[in-house]
Amino acid sequence: IEMAGDSRFPDVDTAGSEKSEETEIVVNVGGVRQVFYGDNLNQYPETRLAELINCLSGGYDSIFSLCDDYDPGKREFYFDRDPDAFKCIIDVYYFGEVHMKKGICPICFKNEMEFWKVDLKFLDDCCKTHLSEKKEELEEIARRVQLILDDLGVDASESRWKRCQKYIWKFLEKPESSYPARVIAVLSFLFILVSSVVMCVGTIPDLQVVDAEGNRMEHPTLDSIETACIGWFTMEYVLRLISSPNKLHFALSFMNIVDVLAILPFYVSLILTHLGAKLMELSNVQQAVQALRIMRIARIFKLARHSSGLQTLTYALKRSFKELGLLLMYLAVGIFVFSALGYTMEQSHPETLFKSIPQSFWWAIITMTTVGYGDIYPKTTLGKLNAAISFLCGVIAIALPIHPIINNFVRYYNKQRVLETAAKHELELMELNSAEGKAASSRGELEGLASEGKKGPFYSSRLKVSHSDTFIHLLSEEKHCRTRLQSCK
């Protein structure tokens, strides 16, 4: 029904230009009323509130395309949106910028700004940082969901060899995919522990044997266990390399390089033992073998593949390079200053242990790090005073960056747990929506969605299964509009 000339729309001015500057409108957002004037709103004519001033002449169609309800008597527009976010967004009309209040979900706030047609460039830089962090989290959740759906899906067009590769990759790389995969992960973990224990026990003189030339060597039983462990590591690495989707990325990965370093010394030592004696002296061969065998300590780093705690620690150290750099800088300055002072103060003593400033570096290092071997120590009163000050400065320098490093560790660990829970939650919502459509074939529908996801960078629109605020837009090409008040779960 066209209501452009209806008397219930008071003060409708078809010309609209001069009177729009003096127009007063009332906006009710989630029960919170705000009064606006045309001169303020027209500063940004492309926003939704500015469009409300000129929509009265268009009748109901124009009005209800911008708001949820309208009271012509009060000239009041109703919106079923988040009032807290709205209070922040209207600052653009008064201050020219928008600040996001603490406690508001950044993604929901971004959606509110898009609804009110306020450009994101008005969002202050401090708030854009929170928004970018939230986007990264959603991208990570989407990536995890995609990996899980790819594992569930089976592409009939793939060859048998491709399907076999994918199965082996899941079997060795994803222990959570099945019970046998978890068993293999536990076995791999046990082989790493056994190999490390054998390496340590093999150095005990009482457990070593003497060969025909009088040289001590590892017990044959320990050597057999070591060979069995190396065989397991070799088979595991080869299978993972063959089944990896991207072999170049797999070979250059840090943890896979560690795997190679843990395996390679065994075979090099074997070659040198059998063939090296013909090319070089026996003593040189034995020295080379011993040098290579000590490289077996690299296999302890293989535990990081099976321990999320070690991975979290590695990430925390990477994120803490700045703090660690400050720590090293403090220590370097302190070591240089206190070693030079210690050398100068100890020169008057006839039995001084400080022969030079470079030699004093060692004393400064073990003093500032509170190790204190006692091989070098001051003997004069001033030297002891210098040592006490260096000790206190070392304690302070080490303690300062500890708190940020711990915070990085806790933040990343908690974030990983939240992302894992969110990914599982999204999968549950997908399965629930699929069950609503076809209760008898819910599992088959989920696998079909997974195969459809391979046809493009985004998944099928049928994955838009949740009307909750945790919905991930990255999983759908379509806009997911909500009219209910939004909250961050």
C-alpha positions in Angstrom: 0.0 0.0 0.0 1.5 3.4 -1.0 1.4 5.7 2.0 3.4 8.6 0.7 0.6 11.1 1.2 -0.8 9.7 4.4 -1.5 12.2 7.1 0.0 9.9 9.7 3.4 11.0 8.4 3.7 14.5 9.8 6.1 17.2 8.6 6.8 15.3 5.4 8.7 17.7 3.1 9.0 16.6 -0.5 11.7 19.2 -1.2 13.5 17.9 1.9 16.8 19.8 1.5 16.4 22.8 3.9 14.1 21.1 6.4 16.2 17.9 6.7 18.8 20.0 8.5 16.2 20.9 11.2 14.5 17.5 11.3 14.5 15.8 14.7 14.1 12.0 14.7 13.9 9.5 17.6 15.6 6.1 17.3 14.8 3.3 19.6 17.4 0.6 19.6 16.7 -2.4 21.8 14.6 -0.2 24.2 17.2 2.6 24.4 15.9 5.9 22.9 18.2 8.4 21.2 17.2 11.8 19.7 19.1 12.9 16.6 19.1 16.1 14.5 19.6 16.4 10.8 22.6 18.7 10.9 24.5 16.0 12.8 23.4 13.0 10.7 23.9 14.7 7.4 27.6 14.9 8.0 27.7 11.3 6.9 24.8 11.0 4.4 25.6 7.4 3.4 24.9 6.0 6.9 21.6 4.4 7.8 20.6 7.1 10.3 21.1 9.8 7.7 18.9 7.9 5.3 16.1 7.9 7.9 15.7 11.7 7.5 14.8 11.5 3.9 12.8 8.2 3.9 9.5 9.6 5.2 8.5 10.8 1.8 8.9 7.3 0.4 6.1 5.7 2.4 6.1 2.4 4.2 8.3 0.7 1.6 11.1 3.2 2.1 10.8 3.3 5.9 10.7 -0.4 6.6 13.6 -1.0 4.3 15.7 0.8 6.9 14.1 -0.1 10.2 12.1 -2.8 11.9 9.1 -0.7 13.0 8.0 2.9 12.9 5.6 5.0 15.1 4.4 8.0 12.9 2.8 9.8 15.9 6.1 10.0 17.8 8.3 9.9 14.7 10.1 7.1 16.3 12.1 4.4 14.5 12.5 1.0 16.1 15.5 -1.3 15.6 16.0 -4.8 17.1 19.8 -4.4 17.4 22.4 -4.3 20.1 22.0 -1.1 22.1 25.5 -1.2 23.6 27.2 -1.4 20.2 24.9 1.4 19.0 26.0 3.8 21.8 29.6 3.3 20.5 28.7 3.7 16.8 26.9 7.0 17.2 30.1 8.6 18.4 31.0 9.0 14.7 28.4 11.8 14.4 29.9 13.8 17.3 33.6 12.9 17.4 34.4 11.6 13.9 35.7 8.2 15.2 34.3 5.1 16.8 35.7 3.3 19.9 34.6 -0.2 20.8 33.8 -0.7 24.5 35.4 -3.5 26.4 33.4 -6.7 26.6 31.8 -6.4 23.1 32.6 -9.1 20.6 34.7 -7.5 17.8 33.0 -9.5 15.1 29.5 -8.6 16.3 30.6 -5.0 16.6 31.9 -5.1 13.0 28.5 -6.5 11.9 26.7 -3.7 13.7 28.8 -1.1 11.9 28.0 -2.7 8.6 24.3 -2.6 9.5 24.4 1.1 10.4 26.5 1.7 7.2 29.4 3.2 9.1 32.7 2.7 7.4 35.3 0.7 9.3 37.8 3.4 8.6 36.2 5.4 11.5 37.1 2.6 13.9 40.1 3.7 16.0 43.4 1.8 15.5 43.4 0.4 19.0 40.1 -1.3 18.3 41.1 -2.5 14.9 43.8 -4.6 16.6 41.1 -6.5 18.5 39.1 -7.0 15.3 42.1 -8.4 13.4 42.8 -10.8 16.3 39.3 -12.1 16.3 39.3 -12.5 12.5 42.5 -14.6 12.8 40.7 -16.8 15.4 37.8 -17.3 13.1 40.1 -18.2 10.2 41.8 -20.7 12.4 38.5 -22.2 13.5 37.4 -22.4 9.9 40.7 -24.1 8.9 40.3 -26.7 11.6 36.7 -27.4 10.6 37.8 -27.7 7.0 40.4 -30.2 7.9 38.0 -32.3 9.9 35.4 -32.2 7.1 38.0 -33.2 4.6 38.8 -36.2 6.7 35.2 -37.2 6.9 34.6 -36.8 3.2 35.4 -39.4 0.5 35.8 -38.2 -3.0 34.7 -41.0 -5.4 36.6 -39.4 -8.2 40.0 -40.0 -6.5 42.1 -42.9 -7.4 42.6 -45.8 -5.0 46.3 -44.7 -4.5 45.1 -41.1 -3.5 42.6 -42.6 -1.0 45.3 -44.8 0.4 47.7 -41.9 0.8 45.0 -39.9 2.6 44.3 -42.9 4.9 48.0 -43.3 5.8 48.4 -39.6 6.4 45.4 -39.6 8.8 46.7 -42.8 10.4 50.1 -41.3 11.2 49.5 -37.6 11.6 46.1 -37.4 13.3 45.8 -39.6 16.4 42.3 -38.3 17.1 41.0 -39.7 13.9 40.6 -43.3 15.1 41.5 -45.7 17.8 44.3 -47.5 15.9 45.8 -44.1 15.1 46.0 -43.3 18.8 47.7 -46.7 19.4 50.3 -45.8 16.8 50.9 -42.4 18.3 51.4 -44.0 21.8 53.8 -46.6 20.2 55.8 -43.9 18.5 56.0 -42.0 21.8 57.3 -45.1 23.6 59.9 -45.8 21.0 61.3 -42.3 21.4 61.5 -42.8 25.2 63.1 -46.2 24.9 65.6 -45.0 22.4 66.6 -42.0 24.6 66.9 -44.3 27.7 69.1 -46.8 25.7 71.3 -43.9 24.6 71.9 -42.9 28.2 72.2 -46.4 29.7 74.7 -47.4 26.9 77.2 -44.9 28.4 77.4 -46.7 31.8 80.8 -48.4 31.9 79.5 -51.4 33.8 77.0 -52.2 31.0 79.6 -51.8 28.2 81.6 -54.7 26.7 85.2 -54.7 25.5 85.9 -55.7 21.9 88.9 -57.7 20.6 91.0 -54.5 20.4 90.3 -53.5 24.0 87.9 -50.7 23.1 84.7 -50.2 25.1 81.5 -50.5 23.1 77.8 -50.7 23.8 76.2 -53.9 25.0 74.9 -56.0 22.0 71.4 -56.1 23.5 71.3 -52.3 23.8 72.6 -52.1 20.3 69.8 -54.4 19.0 67.2 -52.2 20.8 68.7 -49.2 19.2 68.5 -50.8 15.8 64.9 -51.7 16.3 64.0 -48.1 17.3 65.8 -46.7 14.3 63.9 -49.1 12.1 60.6 -47.9 13.5 61.6 -44.2 13.0 62.8 -44.9 9.5 59.6 -46.7 8.5 57.4 -43.9 10.1 59.3 -41.1 8.3 59.2 -42.8 4.9 55.4 -43.5 5.2 54.7 -40.0 6.3 56.8 -38.6 3.4 55.1 -40.8 0.8 51.6 -39.9 2.1 52.1 -36.2 2.6 50.0 -33.9 0.4 52.9 -31.4 -0.1 56.2 -33.3 0.0 58.4 -30.2 -0.3 56.7 -28.5 2.7 56.9 -31.7 4.6 60.7 -32.1 4.0 61.4 -28.5 5.0 59.3 -28.6 8.1 61.4 -28.1 11.3 60.1 -31.2 13.1 60.7 -33.3 10.1 64.2 -32.0 9.8 64.7 -33.1 13.4 63.4 -36.6 12.5 66.0 -36.8 9.7 68.8 -35.7 12.1 67.7 -38.4 14.6 67.8 -41.1 12.0 70.7 -40.1 9.7 73.6 -40.6 12.2 72.8 -44.3 12.6 73.1 -45.0 8.9 76.2 -42.8 8.4 77.9 -44.6 11.4 77.0 -47.9 9.8 78.5 -46.9 6.5 81.7 -45.6 8.2 82.1 -48.7 10.2 81.9 -51.0 7.3 83.4 -48.9 4.5 85.3 -46.1 6.3 88.2 -48.3 7.4 89.2 -48.8 3.8 89.4 -45.0 3.2 90.8 -43.7 6.4 92.6 -44.8 9.6 90.6 -46.8 12.1 91.0 -44.3 14.9 89.6 -41.5 12.7 86.6 -43.8 11.8 85.9 -44.3 15.5 86.1 -40.6 16.3 83.7 -39.9 13.5 81.3 -42.6 14.7 81.4 -41.2 18.2 80.7 -37.7 17.0 77.7 -38.9 14.9 76.3 -41.1 17.7 76.1 -38.0 20.0 73.7 -36.5 17.4 71.2 -39.0 18.6 70.2 -36.5 21.3 68.2 -34.8 18.5 65.5 -37.5 18.8 64.3 -36.2 22.1 62.9 -33.2 20.2 60.6 -35.7 18.4 58.5 -35.6 21.6 57.3 -32.2 20.5 55.2 -33.9 17.7 53.2 -35.7 20.4 53.1 -33.0 23.1 51.0 -29.9 22.8 52.7 -28.5 25.8 56.1 -28.5 24.1 54.6 -26.9 21.0 53.0 -24.2 23.2 56.3 -23.6 24.9 58.0 -23.2 21.4 55.3 -20.8 20.3 55.6 -18.8 23.5 59.4 -18.5 23.0 58.9 -17.3 19.4 56.4 -14.7 20.6 58.8 -13.6 23.3 61.8 -12.8 21.2 61.6 -9.1 22.1 61.6 -9.9 25.9 64.4 -12.5 25.5 66.4 -9.9 23.4 66.0 -7.4 26.2 67.2 -10.0 28.7 70.3 -10.8 26.7 71.0 -7.1 26.3 70.8 -6.4 30.0 73.0 -9.3 30.8 75.6 -8.4 28.1 75.8 -4.8 29.4 76.1 -6.0 33.0 78.7 -8.7 32.1 80.9 -6.1 30.3 80.6 -3.5 33.1 81.1 -5.8 36.1 83.9 -7.8 34.5 85.9 -4.7 33.8 85.3 -3.3 37.3 86.2 -6.7 38.8 89.4 -6.9 36.8 90.4 -3.4 37.8 89.6 -3.8 41.5 91.4 -7.2 41.8 94.7 -6.1 40.3 96.0 -4.8 43.6 95.8 -8.3 45.2 98.9 -10.4 44.6 97.0 -13.7 44.2 94.3 -12.3 41.9 92.3 -14.8 39.8 91.3 -12.1 37.3 94.0 -12.3 34.7 92.2 -10.4 32.0 88.9 -8.7 31.2 87.9 -11.5 28.7 88.6 -14.1 31.4 86.5 -12.0 33.8 83.5 -12.4 31.5 83.2 -16.0 32.7 83.1 -14.8 36.4 80.5 -12.1 35.5 78.3 -14.7 33.7 78.2 -17.2 36.5 77.7 -14.5 39.1 74.8 -12.6 37.3 73.0 -15.8 36.5 73.4 -17.0 40.1 75.3 -20.1 39.2 78.5 -19.3 41.0 81.0 -22.2 40.3 83.6 -20.7 42.6 86.5 -21.3 40.2 87.0 -17.5 40.0 86.1 -15.3 42.9 87.2 -11.8 44.2 89.6 -11.5 47.2 89.5 -7.7 47.8 86.8 -5.8 49.7 86.0 -3.7 46.7 85.9 -6.8 44.5 83.4 -8.5 46.8 81.2 -5.4 46.9 81.3 -5.4 43.0 80.3 -9.1 43.1 77.4 -8.4 45.4 76.1 -5.6 43.2 76.5 -7.7 40.0 74.6 -10.5 41.7 71.6 -8.3 42.6 71.6 -6.7 39.1 71.6 -10.1 37.5 68.6 -11.3 39.6 66.6 -8.2 38.6 67.6 -8.4 34.9 66.5 -12.1 34.8 63.2 -11.5 36.7 62.0 -8.6 34.5 61.0 -10.4 31.3 59.7 -13.6 33.0 56.2 -12.3 33.5 55.6 -11.4 29.8 57.0 -14.8 28.7 54.6 -16.6 31.1 51.7 -14.5 29.9 52.5 -15.4 26.2 52.5 -19.1 27.2 49.2 -19.0 29.1 47.5 -16.9 26.5 48.5 -19.2 23.6 47.6 -22.4 25.6 44.2 -21.0 26.5 43.6 -19.8 23.0 44.3 -23.3 21.5 41.9 -24.9 23.9 39.2 -22.3 23.0 39.8 -22.8 19.3 39.6 -26.5 19.6 36.3 -26.3 21.5 34.9 -23.8 19.0 35.7 -26.1 16.1 33.9 -29.0 17.8 31.0 -26.7 18.5 30.7 -25.7 14.9 30.7 -29.4 13.8 28.0 -30.2 16.3 25.9 -27.4 14.9 26.4 -28.6 11.4 25.4 -32.1 12.3 22.4 -30.8 14.2 21.1 -28.8 11.3 21.7 -31.8 8.9 19.7 -33.9 11.3 16.8 -31.5 11.1 16.7 -31.8 7.4 17.2 -35.5 7.1 17.2 -37.3 10.4 17.7 -40.7 8.9 20.8 -39.7 6.9 22.5 -37.1 9.1 25.9 -38.6 8.8 25.7 -39.0 5.0 24.6 -35.4 4.7 27.7 -34.2 6.7 30.0 -36.3 4.4 28.3 -34.7 1.4 28.9 -31.3 2.7 32.6 -32.1 3.1 32.9 -33.3 -0.5 31.1 -30.2 -1.7 33.6 -28.0 0.2 36.4 -29.2 -2.2 34.8 -27.4 -5.2 35.9 -24.0 -4.1 37.6 -21.9 -1.4 34.3 -21.8 0.6 31.9 -24.4 1.6 28.5 -25.0 0.4 25.8 -22.6 1.7 24.2 -25.5 3.4 26.9 -25.3 6.0 25.2 -22.1 7.3 23.6 -24.1 10.1 23.7 -21.9 13.1 21.9 -18.7 14.1 24.1 -18.3 17.1 26.8 -15.6 17.5 29.5 -18.1 17.0 28.6 -18.6 13.4 31.7 -18.5 11.2 31.1 -16.4 8.1 34.2 -17.9 6.4 32.4 -21.2 5.9 29.7 -19.7 3.7 29.5 -17.4 0.7 26.1 -16.0 1.7 25.5 -13.2 4.2 24.2 -14.4 7.5 21.8 -11.8 8.7 20.5 -11.7 12.3 17.7 -9.5 13.7 17.9 -10.7 17.3 20.0 -8.8 19.8 23.5 -10.1 19.5 25.8 -11.2 22.3 29.2 -12.7 22.5 29.3 -16.3 23.9 
